Amino acid sequence: VVALNALAHLGKSEMGVGSIGDSYTLGVVSALCDSQDPDVRSAAVKAIGSLCKPMDAHYCDRLRPRLQDSDAAVREHTVRTLAHIGAWGGHDALAASLMSACGDPEPAVQRAAVDALVAALEGEQATAARAVMKRVYEQRADSLSLPPLLRMMLEE
């Protein structure tokens, strides 16, 4: 956990991790997302969020199963990491995953999901995010537990 937190810190620094080892480092950290220890899984997810470049769909696909993790902290960090590295253009699976997280039984996960979706609707990828979220919402409106604010934003 300490080593993963250090890697996450390096990823946030101006120096970052050396480009030669980035792929290898991310591969090792990614494998730790499946650890038996929830603290290790949580730290690995956070490290990926710090080390990955935004719009890295490969790691979004790798992290999405962590949204079903038995540990709420892992799910919350996964939502935040997906929001950071996710690419919205045509990625229905990302939108569906984050929208489903709004119905998570843990309030911290719900808040993280709502924050991520609202930020996406107001961020650089707003047009793509809105299109993808609307499409997913129209397909799954009855199974999604979205707060009224998000429903209103998607229905306008």
LOTI-985109 format. One line per field, with one value per atom (N, C-alpha, C, O): residue number from 1; residue in one letter; chain; atom name; x, y, z. Coordinates in Angstrom, 1 decimal. Each point is the difference from the previous one (the first is absolute). Example, Ala and Ser with C-alpha at 12.3 -4.5 7.8 and 13.67 -1.06 7.14 Angstrom:
! residues 2
resi <- c(1_1_1_1_2_2_2_2)
resn <- c(A_A_A_A_S_S_S_S)
chain <- c(A_A_A_A_A_A_A_A)
name <- c(N_CA_C_O_N_CA_C_O)
xx <- c(13.2_-0.9_0.9_1.0_-1.4_0.9_-0.8_0.5)
yy <- c(-5.7_1.2_1.2_0.0_1.1_1.1_1.1_1.1)
zz <- c(7.8_0.0_0.0_0.7_-1.4_0.0_0.8_0.1)
***
This chain:
! residues 156
resi <- c(1_1_1_1_2_2_2_2_3_3_3_3_4_4_4_4_5_5_5_5_6_6_6_6_7_7_7_7_8_8_8_8_9_9_9_9_10_10_10_10_11_11_11_11_12_12_12_12_13_13_13_13_14_14_14_14_15_15_15_15_16_16_16_16_17_17_17_17_18_18_18_18_19_19_19_19_20_20_20_20_21_21_21_21_22_22_22_22_23_23_23_23_24_24_24_24_25_25_25_25_26_26_26_26_27_27_27_27_28_28_28_28_29_29_29_29_30_30_30_30_31_31_31_31_32_32_32_32_33_33_33_33_34_34_34_34_35_35_35_35_36_36_36_36_37_37_37_37_38_38_38_38_39_39_39_39_40_40_40_40_41_41_41_41_42_42_42_42_43_43_43_43_44_44_44_44_45_45_45_45_46_46_46_46_47_47_47_47_48_48_48_48_49_49_49_49_50_50_50_50_51_51_51_51_52_52_52_52_53_53_53_53_54_54_54_54_55_55_55_55_56_56_56_56_57_57_57_57_58_58_58_58_59_59_59_59_60_60_60_60_61_61_61_61_62_62_62_62_63_63_63_63_64_64_64_64_65_65_65_65_66_66_66_66_67_67_67_67_68_68_68_68_69_69_69_69_70_70_70_70_71_71_71_71_72_72_72_72_73_73_73_73_74_74_74_74_75_75_75_75_76_76_76_76_77_77_77_77_78_78_78_78_79_79_79_79_80_80_80_80_81_81_81_81_82_82_82_82_83_83_83_83_84_84_84_84_85_85_85_85_86_86_86_86_87_87_87_87_88_88_88_88_89_89_89_89_90_90_90_90_91_91_91_91_92_92_92_92_93_93_93_93_94_94_94_94_95_95_95_95_96_96_96_96_97_97_97_97_98_98_98_98_99_99_99_99_100_100_100_100_101_101_101_101_102_102_102_102_103_103_103_103_104_104_104_104_105_105_105_105_106_106_106_106_107_107_107_107_108_108_108_108_109_109_109_109_110_110_110_110_111_111_111_111_112_112_112_112_113_113_113_113_114_114_114_114_115_115_115_115_116_116_116_116_117_117_117_117_118_118_118_118_119_119_119_119_120_120_120_120_121_121_121_121_122_122_122_122_123_123_123_123_124_124_124_124_125_125_125_125_126_126_126_126_127_127_127_127_128_128_128_128_129_129_129_129_130_130_130_130_131_131_131_131_132_132_132_132_133_133_133_133_134_134_134_134_135_135_135_135_136_136_136_136_137_137_137_137_138_138_138_138_139_139_139_139_140_140_140_140_141_141_141_141_142_142_142_142_143_143_143_143_144_144_144_144_145_145_145_145_146_146_146_146_147_147_147_147_148_148_148_148_149_149_149_149_150_150_150_150_151_151_151_151_152_152_152_152_153_153_153_153_154_154_154_154_155_155_155_155_156_156_156_156)
resn <- c(V_V_V_V_V_V_V_V_A_A_A_A_L_L_L_L_N_N_N_N_A_A_A_A_L_L_L_L_A_A_A_A_H_H_H_H_L_L_L_L_G_G_G_G_K_K_K_K_S_S_S_S_E_E_E_E_M_M_M_M_G_G_G_G_V_V_V_V_G_G_G_G_S_S_S_S_I_I_I_I_G_G_G_G_D_D_D_D_S_S_S_S_Y_Y_Y_Y_T_T_T_T_L_L_L_L_G_G_G_G_V_V_V_V_V_V_V_V_S_S_S_S_A_A_A_A_L_L_L_L_C_C_C_C_D_D_D_D_S_S_S_S_Q_Q_Q_Q_D_D_D_D_P_P_P_P_D_D_D_D_V_V_V_V_R_R_R_R_S_S_S_S_A_A_A_A_A_A_A_A_V_V_V_V_K_K_K_K_A_A_A_A_I_I_I_I_G_G_G_G_S_S_S_S_L_L_L_L_C_C_C_C_K_K_K_K_P_P_P_P_M_M_M_M_D_D_D_D_A_A_A_A_H_H_H_H_Y_Y_Y_Y_C_C_C_C_D_D_D_D_R_R_R_R_L_L_L_L_R_R_R_R_P_P_P_P_R_R_R_R_L_L_L_L_Q_Q_Q_Q_D_D_D_D_S_S_S_S_D_D_D_D_A_A_A_A_A_A_A_A_V_V_V_V_R_R_R_R_E_E_E_E_H_H_H_H_T_T_T_T_V_V_V_V_R_R_R_R_T_T_T_T_L_L_L_L_A_A_A_A_H_H_H_H_I_I_I_I_G_G_G_G_A_A_A_A_W_W_W_W_G_G_G_G_G_G_G_G_H_H_H_H_D_D_D_D_A_A_A_A_L_L_L_L_A_A_A_A_A_A_A_A_S_S_S_S_L_L_L_L_M_M_M_M_S_S_S_S_A_A_A_A_C_C_C_C_G_G_G_G_D_D_D_D_P_P_P_P_E_E_E_E_P_P_P_P_A_A_A_A_V_V_V_V_Q_Q_Q_Q_R_R_R_R_A_A_A_A_A_A_A_A_V_V_V_V_D_D_D_D_A_A_A_A_L_L_L_L_V_V_V_V_A_A_A_A_A_A_A_A_L_L_L_L_E_E_E_E_G_G_G_G_E_E_E_E_Q_Q_Q_Q_A_A_A_A_T_T_T_T_A_A_A_A_A_A_A_A_R_R_R_R_A_A_A_A_V_V_V_V_M_M_M_M_K_K_K_K_R_R_R_R_V_V_V_V_Y_Y_Y_Y_E_E_E_E_Q_Q_Q_Q_R_R_R_R_A_A_A_A_D_D_D_D_S_S_S_S_L_L_L_L_S_S_S_S_L_L_L_L_P_P_P_P_P_P_P_P_L_L_L_L_L_L_L_L_R_R_R_R_M_M_M_M_M_M_M_M_L_L_L_L_E_E_E_E_E_E_E_E)
chain <- c(A_A_A_A_A_A_A_A_A_A_A_A_A_A_A_A_A_A_A_A_A_A_A_A_A_A_A_A_A_A_A_A_A_A_A_A_A_A_A_A_A_A_A_A_A_A_A_A_A_A_A_A_A_A_A_A_A_A_A_A_A_A_A_A_A_A_A_A_A_A_A_A_A_A_A_A_A_A_A_A_A_A_A_A_A_A_A_A_A_A_A_A_A_A_A_A_A_A_A_A_A_A_A_A_A_A_A_A_A_A_A_A_A_A_A_A_A_A_A_A_A_A_A_A_A_A_A_A_A_A_A_A_A_A_A_A_A_A_A_A_A_A_A_A_A_A_A_A_A_A_A_A_A_A_A_A_A_A_A_A_A_A_A_A_A_A_A_A_A_A_A_A_A_A_A_A_A_A_A_A_A_A_A_A_A_A_A_A_A_A_A_A_A_A_A_A_A_A_A_A_A_A_A_A_A_A_A_A_A_A_A_A_A_A_A_A_A_A_A_A_A_A_A_A_A_A_A_A_A_A_A_A_A_A_A_A_A_A_A_A_A_A_A_A_A_A_A_A_A_A_A_A_A_A_A_A_A_A_A_A_A_A_A_A_A_A_A_A_A_A_A_A_A_A_A_A_A_A_A_A_A_A_A_A_A_A_A_A_A_A_A_A_A_A_A_A_A_A_A_A_A_A_A_A_A_A_A_A_A_A_A_A_A_A_A_A_A_A_A_A_A_A_A_A_A_A_A_A_A_A_A_A_A_A_A_A_A_A_A_A_A_A_A_A_A_A_A_A_A_A_A_A_A_A_A_A_A_A_A_A_A_A_A_A_A_A_A_A_A_A_A_A_A_A_A_A_A_A_A_A_A_A_A_A_A_A_A_A_A_A_A_A_A_A_A_A_A_A_A_A_A_A_A_A_A_A_A_A_A_A_A_A_A_A_A_A_A_A_A_A_A_A_A_A_A_A_A_A_A_A_A_A_A_A_A_A_A_A_A_A_A_A_A_A_A_A_A_A_A_A_A_A_A_A_A_A_A_A_A_A_A_A_A_A_A_A_A_A_A_A_A_A_A_A_A_A_A_A_A_A_A_A_A_A_A_A_A_A_A_A_A_A_A_A_A_A_A_A_A_A_A_A_A_A_A_A_A_A_A_A_A_A_A_A_A_A_A_A_A_A_A_A_A_A_A_A_A_A_A_A_A_A_A_A_A_A_A_A_A_A_A_A_A_A_A_A_A_A_A_A_A_A_A_A_A_A_A_A_A_A_A_A_A_A_A_A_A_A_A_A_A_A_A_A_A_A_A_A_A_A_A_A_A_A_A_A_A_A_A_A_A_A_A_A_A_A_A_A_A_A_A_A_A_A_A_A_A_A_A_A_A_A_A_A_A_A_A_A_A_A_A_A_A_A)
name <- c(N_CA_C_O_N_CA_C_O_N_CA_C_O_N_CA_C_O_N_CA_C_O_N_CA_C_O_N_CA_C_O_N_CA_C_O_N_CA_C_O_N_CA_C_O_N_CA_C_O_N_CA_C_O_N_CA_C_O_N_CA_C_O_N_CA_C_O_N_CA_C_O_N_CA_C_O_N_CA_C_O_N_CA_C_O_N_CA_C_O_N_CA_C_O_N_CA_C_O_N_CA_C_O_N_CA_C_O_N_CA_C_O_N_CA_C_O_N_CA_C_O_N_CA_C_O_N_CA_C_O_N_CA_C_O_N_CA_C_O_N_CA_C_O_N_CA_C_O_N_CA_C_O_N_CA_C_O_N_CA_C_O_N_CA_C_O_N_CA_C_O_N_CA_C_O_N_CA_C_O_N_CA_C_O_N_CA_C_O_N_CA_C_O_N_CA_C_O_N_CA_C_O_N_CA_C_O_N_CA_C_O_N_CA_C_O_N_CA_C_O_N_CA_C_O_N_CA_C_O_N_CA_C_O_N_CA_C_O_N_CA_C_O_N_CA_C_O_N_CA_C_O_N_CA_C_O_N_CA_C_O_N_CA_C_O_N_CA_C_O_N_CA_C_O_N_CA_C_O_N_CA_C_O_N_CA_C_O_N_CA_C_O_N_CA_C_O_N_CA_C_O_N_CA_C_O_N_CA_C_O_N_CA_C_O_N_CA_C_O_N_CA_C_O_N_CA_C_O_N_CA_C_O_N_CA_C_O_N_CA_C_O_N_CA_C_O_N_CA_C_O_N_CA_C_O_N_CA_C_O_N_CA_C_O_N_CA_C_O_N_CA_C_O_N_CA_C_O_N_CA_C_O_N_CA_C_O_N_CA_C_O_N_CA_C_O_N_CA_C_O_N_CA_C_O_N_CA_C_O_N_CA_C_O_N_CA_C_O_N_CA_C_O_N_CA_C_O_N_CA_C_O_N_CA_C_O_N_CA_C_O_N_CA_C_O_N_CA_C_O_N_CA_C_O_N_CA_C_O_N_CA_C_O_N_CA_C_O_N_CA_C_O_N_CA_C_O_N_CA_C_O_N_CA_C_O_N_CA_C_O_N_CA_C_O_N_CA_C_O_N_CA_C_O_N_CA_C_O_N_CA_C_O_N_CA_C_O_N_CA_C_O_N_CA_C_O_N_CA_C_O_N_CA_C_O_N_CA_C_O_N_CA_C_O_N_CA_C_O_N_CA_C_O_N_CA_C_O_N_CA_C_O_N_CA_C_O_N_CA_C_O_N_CA_C_O_N_CA_C_O_N_CA_C_O_N_CA_C_O_N_CA_C_O_N_CA_C_O_N_CA_C_O_N_CA_C_O_N_CA_C_O_N_CA_C_O_N_CA_C_O_N_CA_C_O_N_CA_C_O_N_CA_C_O_N_CA_C_O_N_CA_C_O_N_CA_C_O_N_CA_C_O_N_CA_C_O_N_CA_C_O_N_CA_C_O_N_CA_C_O_N_CA_C_O_N_CA_C_O_N_CA_C_O_N_CA_C_O_N_CA_C_O_N_CA_C_O_N_CA_C_O)
xx <- c(0.8_-0.8_0.9_-0.3_1.3_0.9_0.7_0.1_0.4_0.6_-1.0_0.4_-1.6_-1.0_-0.3_-0.2_0.1_-0.2_1.1_-0.2_1.4_1.2_-0.1_0.3_-0.6_-0.2_-1.1_0.2_-1.3_-1.0_0.5_-0.3_1.1_0.6_0.9_0.0_0.9_0.9_-0.8_0.4_-1.5_-0.8_-0.6_-0.2_0.0_-0.6_1.1_-0.3_1.5_1.1_0.3_-0.4_1.2_0.3_1.0_-0.1_0.9_0.9_-0.7_0.4_-1.3_-0.8_0.9_1.1_-1.6_0.7_0.7_-0.5_1.7_0.8_-0.8_-0.7_0.7_-0.8_0.4_-0.9_2.1_0.4_-0.7_-0.4_0.2_-0.6_-1.5_-0.6_0.0_-1.4_-0.9_-0.9_1.1_-0.9_0.2_-1.0_2.2_0.3_-0.6_-0.7_0.9_-0.5_-1.5_-0.5_-0.1_-1.5_-0.5_-1.1_1.8_-0.4_0.1_-0.9_1.9_0.2_-1.1_-0.6_0.4_-1.0_-1.4_-0.8_0.6_-1.3_-0.3_-1.1_2.1_-0.2_-0.3_-0.7_1.2_-0.3_-1.4_-0.5_-0.3_-1.4_-0.8_-1.1_1.7_-0.7_0.5_-0.3_1.1_0.5_-1.1_-1.2_1.5_-1.0_-0.2_-1.1_2.1_-0.1_-0.7_0.5_-1.6_-0.7_0.8_-0.1_1.1_0.8_1.0_0.2_0.3_0.8_-0.8_0.5_-1.7_-0.8_-0.3_0.1_-0.4_-0.3_1.2_-0.1_1.2_1.3_0.4_0.5_-0.8_0.4_-0.9_0.4_-1.7_-0.9_0.4_0.0_0.3_0.5_1.2_0.2_0.8_1.2_-0.2_0.6_-1.5_-0.3_-0.6_0.4_-1.2_-0.5_1.0_-0.1_1.2_1.1_1.0_0.5_-0.3_1.0_-0.6_0.8_-2.0_-0.6_-0.2_-0.2_0.3_-0.4_-1.5_-0.6_0.0_-1.5_-0.3_0.9_-2.0_-0.6_0.8_0.1_0.3_0.6_-1.1_-0.1_-0.6_-1.1_0.4_-0.8_2.0_0.5_-0.1_-0.5_0.9_-0.1_-1.4_-0.3_-0.5_-1.4_-0.7_-0.7_1.0_-0.5_0.5_-0.7_1.9_0.7_-0.6_-0.2_-0.2_-0.5_-1.5_-0.4_-0.4_-1.4_-0.5_-1.0_1.6_-0.5_0.2_-0.7_1.6_0.2_-1.2_-0.1_-0.8_-1.3_-0.9_-0.9_1.2_-0.8_0.7_-0.4_1.5_0.9_-0.8_-1.0_1.4_-0.7_0.3_-0.7_1.8_0.4_-0.4_0.3_-1.0_-0.5_1.1_-0.2_1.3_1.1_0.6_0.3_-0.2_0.5_-1.0_0.4_-1.7_-1.0_0.1_-0.1_0.2_0.1_1.2_0.0_1.2_1.2_-0.1_0.6_-1.3_-0.1_-0.9_0.4_-1.4_-0.8_0.8_0.0_0.8_0.8_1.1_0.3_0.3_1.0_-0.6_0.6_-1.7_-0.7_-0.3_0.1_-0.6_-0.4_1.3_-0.1_1.2_1.2_0.6_0.4_-0.4_0.7_-1.0_0.5_-1.8_-0.9_-0.1_0.1_-0.4_-0.3_-1.5_-0.5_-0.2_-1.4_-0.5_-1.0_1.8_-0.5_-0.3_0.9_-2.2_-0.4_0.2_0.0_0.3_0.3_-1.2_-0.1_-0.9_-1.3_0.3_-0.7_1.7_0.3_0.4_-0.3_1.2_0.4_-1.1_-0.2_-0.7_-1.1_-1.0_-0.4_0.1_-0.9_0.6_-0.8_2.1_0.6_-0.1_-0.4_0.7_0.0_-1.5_-0.3_-0.6_-1.4_-0.5_-0.8_1.1_-0.4_0.5_-0.6_1.8_0.6_-0.8_0.2_-1.0_-0.9_-1.0_-0.5_0.3_-0.9_0.7_-0.6_1.9_0.8_-0.6_-0.4_0.5_-0.6_0.8_-0.5_1.8_0.9_-0.1_0.2_-0.6_-0.2_1.3_-0.1_1.3_1.2_0.2_0.5_-0.9_0.1_-1.0_0.3_-1.5_-1.1_0.5_-0.1_0.6_0.5_1.1_0.0_1.0_1.1_-0.6_0.5_-1.5_-0.5_-0.8_0.2_-1.0_-0.7_1.0_-0.1_1.1_1.1_0.6_0.3_0.1_0.6_-0.8_0.4_-1.7_-0.9_-0.3_0.0_-0.2_-0.2_1.2_-0.1_1.3_1.2_0.2_0.5_-0.9_0.1_-0.9_0.4_-1.6_-1.0_0.5_-0.6_1.5_0.4_1.5_0.5_0.2_1.4_0.3_-0.9_2.2_0.5_-0.8_-0.1_-0.3_-0.6_-1.6_-0.6_0.1_-1.4_-0.9_-1.0_1.3_-0.9_0.0_-1.1_2.2_0.1_-0.6_-0.8_1.0_-0.5_-1.5_-0.7_0.1_-1.4_-0.7_-1.0_1.6_-0.5_0.0_-1.0_2.1_0.1_-0.9_-0.7_0.6_-0.9_-1.4_-0.8_0.4_-1.4_-0.4_-1.0_1.9_-0.2_-0.2_-0.9_1.8_-0.1_-1.2_-0.7_0.4_-1.2_-1.3_-0.9_0.8_-1.2_-0.1_-1.1_2.2_0.0_-0.3_-0.6_1.0_-0.1_-0.7_0.3_-1.1_-0.6_-0.6_0.0_-0.7_-0.8_1.0_-0.5_1.7_0.9_1.0_0.8_-0.7_0.9_-0.6_-1.1_1.9_-0.5_0.8_0.8_-1.2_0.7_-0.7_-1.3_2.0_-0.6_-0.7_0.3_-1.3_-0.8_0.8_-0.3_1.4_0.8_0.6_-0.1_0.6_0.5_-1.0_0.1_-1.3_-1.1_-0.4_-0.2_0.1_-0.4_1.1_-0.4_1.7_1.0_0.0_0.3_-0.7_0.0_-1.3_0.0_-1.0_-1.3_-0.1_-1.0_1.9_-0.2_0.6_0.0)
yy <- c(-1.2_1.2_1.2_1.0_-1.0_1.2_0.2_1.1_-2.2_0.1_0.6_0.8_-1.3_0.5_1.5_0.7_-0.3_1.4_0.8_1.2_-1.7_0.7_0.2_1.0_-2.1_0.1_1.0_0.8_-0.8_1.0_1.4_0.9_-0.7_1.3_0.4_1.2_-2.1_0.2_0.4_0.9_-1.6_0.3_1.4_0.6_0.0_1.3_1.1_1.1_-1.5_1.0_0.4_-0.6_1.7_0.5_-0.9_-0.1_-0.6_-1.0_-1.2_-0.5_0.0_-1.2_-1.2_0.0_-1.1_-1.2_0.0_0.5_-1.1_0.0_-0.7_-1.0_1.6_-0.6_-1.4_-0.7_0.3_-1.3_-1.1_-1.0_1.3_-1.0_0.2_-0.8_1.8_0.3_-1.2_-0.3_-0.3_-1.1_-1.2_-0.6_0.3_-1.1_0.3_-0.8_2.1_0.4_-0.1_-0.6_1.1_0.0_-1.5_-0.3_-0.5_-1.4_-0.7_-0.8_1.1_-0.6_0.6_-0.8_2.1_0.6_-0.5_-0.3_0.2_-0.5_-1.4_-0.3_-0.6_-1.3_0.0_-0.9_1.9_0.1_0.4_-0.1_0.5_0.3_-1.2_0.1_-1.3_-1.3_-0.6_-1.1_1.9_-0.6_-0.4_0.4_-1.3_-0.5_1.2_0.0_0.8_1.1_1.2_0.6_-0.1_1.2_1.2_0.9_-0.8_1.2_0.1_1.0_-2.2_-0.1_0.4_0.7_-1.3_0.3_1.5_0.6_0.0_1.4_0.8_1.0_-1.3_0.8_-0.2_0.9_-2.1_-0.3_0.8_0.6_-0.5_0.8_1.5_0.7_-0.2_1.4_0.2_1.0_-1.9_0.1_0.1_0.7_-1.6_0.1_1.3_0.6_0.0_1.3_1.1_0.9_-1.1_1.0_-0.2_0.9_-2.2_-0.3_0.0_0.3_-0.6_0.0_1.4_0.9_-0.9_1.3_0.0_-1.1_2.2_0.1_-0.7_0.0_-0.5_-0.7_-1.3_-0.3_-0.4_-1.3_-1.1_-0.6_0.3_-1.0_-1.4_-0.6_0.2_-1.3_-0.2_-1.0_2.0_-0.1_0.3_-0.5_1.2_0.1_-1.4_-0.4_-0.3_-1.4_-0.9_-0.8_1.0_-0.8_0.3_-0.9_2.2_0.4_-0.2_-0.1_0.1_0.0_-1.2_0.3_-1.5_-1.0_0.4_-0.6_1.5_0.4_0.8_0.3_0.2_0.6_-0.9_0.4_-1.7_-1.1_-0.5_-1.0_1.6_-0.5_0.0_0.7_-1.7_-0.1_1.1_0.3_0.5_1.1_1.3_0.3_0.5_1.3_1.0_0.7_-0.8_1.0_-0.4_1.0_-2.2_-0.4_0.5_0.5_-0.7_0.5_1.5_0.6_0.1_1.5_0.5_0.8_-1.4_0.3_-0.4_0.7_-1.7_-0.4_1.0_0.4_0.1_1.0_1.2_0.6_-0.1_1.2_-0.2_0.9_-2.1_-0.3_-0.1_0.6_-1.2_-0.1_1.4_0.3_0.5_1.4_0.7_0.9_-1.1_0.7_-0.5_0.8_-2.1_-0.5_-0.4_-0.4_0.5_-0.4_0.8_1.2_-1.8_0.6_-0.1_-1.2_2.2_0.0_-0.4_-0.5_0.9_-0.2_-1.4_-0.8_0.4_-1.3_-1.1_-1.2_1.5_-1.0_-0.2_0.5_-1.2_-0.2_-0.8_0.3_-1.2_-0.8_0.9_-0.2_1.2_0.9_0.8_0.1_0.4_0.8_-0.9_0.4_-1.6_-0.9_-0.3_-0.1_-0.2_-0.3_1.1_-0.2_1.4_1.1_0.4_0.4_-0.5_0.2_-1.0_0.3_-1.5_-1.1_0.2_-0.3_0.9_0.3_1.0_0.1_0.6_1.0_-0.8_0.6_-1.8_-0.8_-0.9_-0.9_1.1_-0.8_0.2_1.0_-2.1_0.1_1.0_0.4_-0.2_0.9_1.4_0.3_0.7_1.4_0.6_0.9_-1.3_0.6_-0.4_0.8_-2.0_-0.4_0.7_0.5_-0.3_0.7_1.5_0.5_0.1_1.4_0.1_0.9_-1.9_0.0_-0.1_0.6_-1.5_-0.2_1.2_0.4_0.2_1.2_1.1_0.7_-0.5_1.0_-0.2_0.9_-2.2_-0.3_0.3_0.5_-0.9_0.2_1.5_0.4_0.3_1.5_0.6_0.9_-1.2_0.5_-0.3_0.9_-2.1_-0.4_0.9_0.3_0.0_0.8_1.4_0.8_-0.4_1.4_0.2_1.1_-2.2_0.0_0.1_0.3_-0.6_0.1_-1.0_0.3_-1.4_-1.0_0.0_-1.0_2.2_0.1_-0.4_-0.7_1.0_-0.4_-1.5_-0.6_0.0_-1.5_-0.6_-1.0_1.5_-0.6_0.1_-1.0_2.1_0.2_-1.0_-0.7_0.5_-0.9_-1.4_-0.7_0.3_-1.4_-0.2_-1.0_1.9_-0.2_0.0_-0.7_1.6_0.0_-1.4_-0.5_0.0_-1.3_-1.1_-0.8_0.8_-1.0_0.2_-1.0_2.2_0.3_-0.4_-0.6_0.8_-0.4_-1.5_-0.5_-0.2_-1.5_-0.6_-1.1_1.8_-0.7_0.9_-0.2_1.1_1.0_-0.7_0.4_-1.5_-0.7_-0.7_-0.3_0.0_-0.8_0.9_-0.5_1.8_0.9_0.8_0.4_-0.2_0.8_1.3_0.3_0.6_1.3_1.0_0.0_0.9_1.1_0.9_0.1_0.6_0.9_1.0_0.3_0.3_0.9_-0.6_0.7_-1.9_-0.6_-0.4_0.2_-0.7_-0.3_1.3_0.0_1.1_1.3_0.4_0.5_-0.6_0.3_-0.8_0.5_-1.8_-0.8_0.1_-0.4_0.9_0.1_1.3_0.2_0.8_1.3_-0.1_1.0)
zz <- c(0.0_0.0_0.0_-0.7_1.5_0.1_-1.4_-0.5_-0.1_-1.3_-1.1_-0.8_0.9_-1.0_0.3_-1.0_2.2_0.3_-0.5_-0.4_0.6_-0.5_-1.6_-0.5_-0.1_-1.5_-0.4_-1.0_1.7_-0.2_0.1_-0.8_1.9_0.2_-1.1_-0.5_0.0_-1.1_-1.3_-0.7_0.5_-1.1_0.0_-1.1_2.3_0.1_-0.1_-0.2_0.5_0.0_-1.4_-1.0_0.9_-1.4_-0.7_-1.2_2.0_-0.6_-0.5_-1.1_1.8_-0.4_0.0_0.5_-1.1_-0.1_-1.3_-1.0_0.9_-1.3_-1.1_0.3_-1.5_-1.1_-0.4_-0.5_0.7_-0.4_0.9_-0.6_1.8_0.9_0.2_0.7_-1.3_0.2_-0.3_0.8_-1.9_-0.4_1.0_0.4_-0.1_0.9_1.4_0.6_-0.1_1.3_0.0_1.0_-2.0_0.0_-0.1_0.6_-1.3_0.0_1.3_0.4_0.4_1.3_0.9_0.8_-0.8_0.9_-0.4_0.9_-2.2_-0.4_0.5_0.4_-0.4_0.6_1.4_0.5_0.3_1.4_0.3_1.1_-2.1_0.2_0.3_0.5_-0.7_0.3_1.3_0.3_0.5_1.3_0.9_-0.1_1.0_1.0_1.0_0.6_-0.4_1.0_-0.5_-1.0_1.6_-0.5_0.0_-0.8_1.8_0.1_-1.2_-0.6_0.2_-1.2_-1.3_-0.8_0.7_-1.2_-0.1_-1.0_2.2_0.0_-0.4_-0.8_1.4_-0.3_-1.5_-0.6_0.1_-1.5_-0.9_-1.0_1.3_-0.8_0.1_-1.1_2.2_0.2_-0.8_-0.7_0.7_-0.7_-1.5_-0.7_0.2_-1.4_-0.4_-1.0_1.8_-0.2_-0.1_-0.8_1.6_-0.1_-1.1_-0.6_0.2_-1.0_-1.4_-0.9_0.7_-1.3_-0.6_0.7_-2.0_-0.7_-0.2_-0.1_0.2_-0.3_-1.4_-0.9_0.8_-1.1_-0.4_-1.2_2.2_-0.2_0.1_1.1_-2.1_0.0_0.5_0.6_-0.9_0.4_1.5_0.5_0.3_1.4_0.5_1.1_-1.8_0.4_-0.1_1.0_-2.0_-0.1_1.1_0.5_-0.1_1.0_1.4_0.8_-0.6_1.3_0.2_1.2_-2.2_0.1_1.0_0.7_-0.8_1.0_1.4_0.9_-0.6_1.4_0.5_1.2_-2.1_0.5_0.7_0.7_-0.8_0.7_1.2_0.5_-0.2_1.1_1.3_0.2_0.7_1.3_0.9_1.0_-1.2_0.8_-0.5_-1.2_2.0_-0.5_-0.4_-0.9_1.7_-0.4_-1.4_-0.7_0.4_-1.3_-1.1_-1.0_1.3_-1.0_-0.2_-1.1_2.2_0.0_-0.8_-0.9_1.2_-0.7_-1.5_-0.8_0.5_-1.4_-0.7_-1.2_1.8_-0.7_-0.3_-1.1_2.1_-0.1_-1.1_-0.8_0.8_-1.0_-1.4_-1.0_0.8_-1.3_-0.5_-1.2_2.1_-0.4_-0.5_-0.9_1.6_-0.4_-1.3_-0.9_0.6_-1.2_-1.1_-1.1_1.3_-0.9_-1.3_0.1_-1.2_-1.2_-0.3_0.0_-0.3_-0.1_-1.4_-0.2_-0.8_-1.4_-0.3_-0.2_0.1_-0.4_1.0_-0.4_1.6_1.0_0.9_1.2_-1.7_0.7_1.3_1.0_-1.0_1.2_1.2_1.1_-1.4_1.0_0.6_1.2_-2.1_0.5_0.8_1.1_-1.6_0.7_1.4_0.9_-0.9_1.3_1.0_1.2_-1.6_0.9_0.4_1.1_-2.1_0.3_1.0_0.9_-1.1_1.0_1.4_0.9_-0.8_1.3_0.8_1.2_-1.9_0.7_1.0_0.9_-1.2_0.8_1.0_0.6_-0.4_0.9_1.4_0.4_0.4_1.4_0.9_1.0_-1.4_0.9_-0.5_-1.2_2.1_-0.4_-0.6_-0.9_1.4_-0.5_-1.5_-0.8_0.4_-1.4_-0.8_-1.1_1.6_-0.7_-0.3_-1.1_2.2_-0.2_-1.0_-0.9_0.9_-1.0_-1.4_-0.9_0.7_-1.3_-0.5_-1.1_2.0_-0.4_-0.4_-1.0_1.9_-0.3_-1.4_-0.7_0.5_-1.3_-1.2_-1.0_1.1_-1.1_-0.3_-1.1_2.2_-0.2_-0.5_-0.9_1.4_-0.5_-1.5_-0.8_0.4_-1.4_-0.9_-1.1_1.6_-0.7_-0.1_-0.9_1.7_0.0_-0.5_-0.1_-0.1_-0.3_-1.5_-0.9_0.6_-1.4_-1.0_-1.1_1.6_-0.8_0.2_-0.2_0.5_0.3_-1.1_0.3_-1.5_-1.1_-0.2_-0.1_0.1_-0.1_1.2_-0.1_1.3_1.3_0.0_0.3_-0.7_-0.1_-0.9_0.3_-1.5_-1.0_0.5_-0.2_0.7_0.5_1.2_0.1_0.8_1.2_-0.4_0.6_-1.5_-0.5_-0.6_0.3_-1.1_-0.7_1.1_-0.1_1.0_1.1_0.8_0.4_-0.1_0.8_-0.7_0.7_-2.0_-0.7_-0.1_0.0_0.0_0.0_1.3_0.1_1.0_1.3_1.1_1.2_-1.6_1.0_1.1_1.2_-1.5_1.1_1.0_1.1_-1.5_0.9_0.7_0.8_-1.2_0.6_1.1_-0.1_1.1_1.2_0.0_0.9_-1.9_-0.1_0.9_0.1_0.5_0.7_-0.9_-1.2_1.7_-0.9_-0.8_-1.1_1.7_-0.7_-1.3_-1.0_1.1_-1.2_-1.0_-1.2_1.7_-0.9_-0.8_-1.2_1.9_-0.6_-1.0_-1.1_1.4_-0.9_-1.3_-1.1_1.2_-1.1_-0.8_-1.2_1.8_-0.7_-0.8_-0.7_1.0_-0.7_-1.4_-0.7)
***
